[in-house]
């Protein structure tokens, strides 16, 4: 069988089976970050993201500084998903020999600016030759043990919330999004977060990551989805990737106007966590209940 | 200017200047590992190595399991250079869609076997599509603060030692080398290591890394070089890369037979650390003193 046939998620499942979790890792393969019990009160968080020219970005269409910014921002979003504080990053690059030095300067400029904003420090990396430009960033962060947010804690009855708006990120937000680091810290400080993830694969897919990991079902309401004006349709809010918003669940009774105010950005209650046997469903704008597929949902 | 003209070391210098070391990092860009002061008594070590198909290896000539082994071993060697203990690793992959799953299984097999030998745990990674196979491994390790070996501690009068034999690693050792983790730990436990590095770029180049960082000079003796039988000439022991042996300095008077016995492998005294103004020299087999260039030395 070829990798293209197996697909990414089944590949990750395979790797997970071959590398059972050992002593010190609290969470490992398949989560947003690896979580390591490093000191008595704190966890160490580790996450990697690789960006490949002509797979993830087209240098004819996007400036090097935006690529550099995004490369770091995607990993910061993984740290945010677990309510961590990013501390350090390592950059491994593959660079075509003919690439202008000015390109790399610009690439680093985008990264530096974002890194400064969040107090993250570049500590090393590796530089190599290749035919295309590739960047792999590893971010190391930390969090108090009591503040860790994870995807497997959703409970039946929880309300489901999402920050910001969803869909159409391909029009620009995929590069210029704000990693929700500050918001995540406010959430774990002021609310009883049961589960959290960042939306990188699309709402439908990432909601299923929460329900699968938590052993629960969910119902969301199409009419409540905070559809971005960049989205081509409501469907985009479910299936478009790279929104990098936070998807989280709270015990019933939480008020989204309080959340809005505390976080200083729109937060929308989009549904409820239900029992596992009820599956993951969407109630369409026409009031019909449909099964939510990882790639969105089938209208008929 | 293009990257190919600037070269790797000048590029690293540029990056170092743009990212001055901040608060928590003890050592950062340009060393074998980043060293972070994470807890009171221990440092955290972080290192990354990227391997790219057709740049670093040719899948027509080498099995996936050997590539997998090497990908991890190269980072473990960086941990060894600082006398650290490797704990965790993260694997970011770029995989062509048409690659057989059996290839990846074999790749991971080579990695797993080595990881088990040294008790290193896979904790995460990222998987992507690309036209060629790329693997970026980040290893996280630790060491007691007092055990840290660094490249900048060489002192005038030190003897210079090297483990194993050098040169010709292209014939096989570049894949099957033993990262000198155990040996490094014995060295910091039983000897007063002043400086250490692993030989990845070649003895001449890595010796200059030690002398540059320490602000010293060095004299080595061609006749004493432990030339591997795989090396094409004595010159290969100076300039061939990927030996992954340890190069270190000890206060004068250390005996290489004691080192041999403690480490259980050949250790050779190859020269002495001298004052900075005397430069880095090699005494040839004919008794002539030559300047040692990073790429070896000029005979005439």
Interface residues (C-beta under 8 A of the other chain):
Chain A: X1 X2 X3 X4 X6 X8 X11 X12 X14 X15 X18 X19 X22 X23 X24 X25 X28 X29 X30 X31 X33 X34 X36 X38 X39 X44 X46 X47 X48 X49 X50 X52 X55 X56 X87 X88 X90 X92 X93 X94 X95 X96 X97 X98 X99 X100 X101 X104 X108 X112 X121 X122 X123 X124 X125 X126 X127 X128 X129 X130 X131 X132 X134 X136 X138 X140
Chain B: X1 X2 X3 X4 X6 X8 X11 X12 X14 X15 X18 X19 X22 X23 X24 X25 X28 X29 X30 X31 X33 X34 X36 X38 X39 X44 X46 X47 X48 X49 X50 X52 X55 X56 X87 X88 X90 X92 X93 X94 X95 X96 X97 X98 X99 X100 X101 X104 X108 X112 X121 X122 X123 X124 X125 X126 X127 X128 X129 X130 X131 X132 X134 X136 X138 X140
